[in-house]
Amino acid sequence: MSFRLLKHGLSDQARRLILSIIQEQKGPISVQDIFRVAVQKESESLGTPIIERPAATTDVPYPEHEVKSMRYLKKVVLPILAEAHEIEKVHSTYTLTPEEIEQRLSTMTKSSRRGQAPPSTIDLWRWQVKAVKPTVPKPKTKEIYGTEVGVGEDFSHLNKRRQRSRVLGIARDVRWLKKLEVAKEEGLGTLASSS
């Protein structure tokens, strides 16, 4: 990527323009279509006619526009929007019609035509607004009753006799904990009724 393209960065107007173009489309849109619509919108807003420039010129095609060239769109605008997770590039295949295959054959040289036949499908890479995936909340883990007295702890490091003893001790502590909670609730109940 050229330093010349990056030194100015991406203007907020260019970002909004390209995002609005992609959002207006019902499906994915190609880079060429994005650029064509951007030039059309910019020309309408500036009141200047769209001038078709020859492809051989090295000048910036639309220096007064926010999206100055196809290269600027491809190398600066779209990558920045993709990194910000606002748009994404999607792949699809397109089956050529017999007329399109004939048109491709007519542009090929004789030696190319004698070789293998042109493919009947072509790969397309287009841009679309990134679909927001709803975040699934993590299922709440049920709080284990009695964790403060040792329920759910790992005792595999102890020998069998101590494991049995620890389990019995924890069971005794859990029973005591339940009695303690019942006593607290009764105490709060009598306190609330006396008030």
C-alpha positions as CSV (number, residue, x, y, z in Angstrom):
1,M,0.0,0.0,0.0
2,S,1.4,3.4,-1.0
3,F,2.3,6.0,1.7
4,R,0.7,8.5,-0.6
5,L,-2.7,6.9,-0.1
6,L,-2.4,6.4,3.7
7,K,-1.0,9.8,4.7
8,H,-4.4,11.4,4.4
9,G,-6.3,8.5,5.8
10,L,-10.0,8.0,5.5
11,S,-12.4,10.9,5.8
12,D,-15.6,10.6,7.7
13,Q,-17.6,11.7,4.6
14,A,-16.0,8.9,2.4
15,R,-16.7,6.4,5.2
16,R,-20.4,7.4,5.4
17,L,-20.8,7.5,1.7
18,I,-19.4,4.0,1.1
19,L,-21.4,2.6,4.0
20,S,-24.6,4.2,2.8
21,I,-24.0,2.7,-0.7
22,I,-23.5,-0.8,0.6
23,Q,-26.4,-0.5,3.1
24,E,-28.8,0.6,0.3
25,Q,-28.2,-2.6,-1.7
26,K,-30.4,-5.6,-1.2
27,G,-27.4,-8.0,-1.5
28,P,-23.7,-7.9,-1.8
29,I,-22.2,-5.3,-4.3
30,S,-19.0,-5.4,-6.3
31,V,-16.2,-2.9,-6.0
32,Q,-16.9,-1.6,-9.5
33,D,-20.5,-0.9,-8.7
34,I,-19.6,0.8,-5.4
35,F,-17.2,3.1,-7.2
36,R,-19.7,3.8,-10.0
37,V,-22.5,4.7,-7.5
38,A,-20.1,6.8,-5.4
39,V,-18.9,8.8,-8.4
40,Q,-22.6,9.3,-9.5
41,K,-23.6,10.5,-6.0
42,E,-20.6,12.8,-5.6
43,S,-21.2,14.3,-9.1
44,E,-24.9,14.9,-8.2
45,S,-24.0,16.6,-4.9
46,L,-21.2,18.7,-6.5
47,G,-23.2,19.5,-9.6
48,T,-20.4,18.4,-11.9
49,P,-20.8,16.1,-14.9
50,I,-19.3,12.6,-14.8
51,I,-16.3,12.7,-17.1
52,E,-15.1,9.3,-18.4
53,R,-11.3,9.5,-18.3
54,P,-9.1,7.2,-20.4
55,A,-7.8,4.2,-18.4
56,A,-4.2,4.9,-19.5
57,T,-4.0,8.2,-17.6
58,T,-2.1,8.2,-14.3
59,D,-3.9,11.2,-12.9
60,V,-6.4,10.8,-10.0
61,P,-9.7,10.4,-11.9
62,Y,-11.9,12.5,-9.4
63,P,-9.6,14.7,-7.3
64,E,-12.5,16.8,-5.9
65,H,-14.5,13.7,-4.8
66,E,-14.3,11.9,-1.4
67,V,-13.6,8.6,-3.2
68,K,-11.0,9.8,-5.6
69,S,-10.1,6.6,-7.5
70,M,-10.8,2.9,-7.6
71,R,-7.4,2.3,-6.1
72,Y,-8.2,4.6,-3.1
73,L,-11.5,2.7,-2.7
74,K,-9.9,-0.7,-2.8
75,K,-6.7,0.0,-0.9
76,V,-7.9,2.4,1.8
77,V,-11.6,2.8,2.2
78,L,-12.8,-0.9,2.0
79,P,-9.9,-2.3,4.2
80,I,-10.5,0.3,6.9
81,L,-14.3,-0.5,7.0
82,A,-13.5,-4.2,7.0
83,E,-11.1,-3.9,9.9
84,A,-13.7,-1.9,11.8
85,H,-16.1,-4.9,11.3
86,E,-18.6,-2.7,9.5
87,I,-18.5,-4.6,6.2
88,E,-17.3,-8.0,5.0
89,K,-16.2,-9.5,1.8
90,V,-18.3,-12.5,0.6
91,H,-17.6,-15.1,-2.0
92,S,-20.2,-16.4,-4.5
93,T,-20.1,-18.1,-7.8
94,Y,-21.9,-17.0,-10.9
95,T,-23.0,-19.3,-13.8
96,L,-22.3,-17.7,-17.2
97,T,-25.1,-17.6,-19.8
98,P,-24.3,-19.0,-23.2
99,E,-24.2,-15.5,-24.6
100,E,-21.6,-14.5,-22.0
101,I,-19.5,-17.6,-22.8
102,E,-19.7,-16.7,-26.5
103,Q,-18.6,-13.1,-25.7
104,R,-15.7,-14.4,-23.7
105,L,-14.7,-16.8,-26.5
106,S,-14.8,-13.9,-29.0
107,T,-12.3,-11.9,-26.9
108,M,-9.9,-14.9,-26.6
109,T,-7.1,-15.5,-29.1
110,K,-7.3,-18.5,-31.4
111,S,-4.7,-20.4,-29.5
112,S,-6.5,-19.9,-26.2
113,R,-9.8,-21.0,-27.8
114,R,-8.2,-24.3,-29.0
115,G,-7.1,-25.1,-25.4
116,Q,-9.5,-25.8,-22.7
117,A,-13.0,-24.3,-22.8
118,P,-13.6,-21.3,-20.6
119,P,-15.2,-22.1,-17.3
120,S,-19.0,-21.9,-17.1
121,T,-18.9,-20.5,-13.6
122,I,-16.8,-17.6,-12.2
123,D,-15.9,-16.6,-8.7
124,L,-17.3,-13.2,-7.4
125,W,-16.1,-11.3,-4.4
126,R,-18.5,-8.7,-3.2
127,W,-19.0,-6.5,-0.2
128,Q,-21.9,-6.4,2.2
129,V,-22.8,-4.9,5.6
130,K,-21.5,-7.3,8.2
131,A,-24.3,-9.2,9.8
132,V,-24.3,-8.7,13.6
133,K,-24.4,-12.1,15.3
134,P,-26.4,-12.0,18.4
135,T,-24.3,-12.8,21.4
136,V,-25.7,-15.8,23.2
137,P,-25.5,-15.2,26.9
138,K,-23.6,-17.8,28.8
139,P,-25.9,-20.1,30.7
140,K,-25.9,-19.3,34.3
141,T,-24.3,-22.0,36.4
142,K,-26.4,-23.0,39.2
143,E,-24.8,-22.1,42.5
144,I,-23.8,-25.2,44.4
145,Y,-25.2,-25.2,47.9
146,G,-22.5,-25.6,50.5
147,T,-19.4,-24.5,48.6
148,E,-18.2,-22.6,51.7
149,V,-17.9,-25.9,53.6
150,G,-16.3,-27.9,50.8
151,V,-19.0,-29.2,48.5
152,G,-17.7,-29.7,44.9
153,E,-14.1,-29.7,45.8
154,D,-11.7,-32.2,44.4
155,F,-10.4,-34.8,46.9
156,S,-8.7,-37.1,44.5
157,H,-5.3,-36.3,46.0
158,L,-6.4,-37.9,49.3
159,N,-6.3,-41.6,49.9
160,K,-9.6,-43.5,50.1
161,R,-10.0,-43.5,53.8
162,R,-9.5,-39.7,54.0
163,Q,-11.8,-39.1,51.0
164,R,-14.6,-41.0,52.8
165,S,-14.0,-39.1,56.0
166,R,-14.0,-35.8,54.2
167,V,-17.3,-36.6,52.4
168,L,-18.9,-37.5,55.8
169,G,-17.6,-34.3,57.4
170,I,-18.9,-32.2,54.5
171,A,-22.3,-33.9,54.7
172,R,-22.4,-33.1,58.4
173,D,-21.5,-29.4,57.8
174,V,-24.1,-29.1,55.1
175,R,-26.8,-30.3,57.4
176,W,-25.6,-27.9,60.1
177,L,-25.6,-25.1,57.4
178,K,-29.3,-25.9,56.5
179,K,-30.3,-25.8,60.2
180,L,-28.5,-22.5,60.6
181,E,-30.4,-21.0,57.6
182,V,-33.8,-22.2,58.9
183,A,-33.0,-20.6,62.3
184,K,-32.1,-17.3,60.6
185,E,-35.3,-17.3,58.6
186,E,-37.4,-18.1,61.7
187,G,-35.6,-15.3,63.6
188,L,-36.2,-12.8,60.8
189,G,-39.9,-14.0,60.6
190,T,-40.4,-13.4,64.3
191,L,-38.6,-10.0,64.1
192,A,-40.8,-8.9,61.2
193,S,-44.0,-10.0,62.9
194,S,-43.2,-8.2,66.2
195,S,-42.6,-4.9,64.4
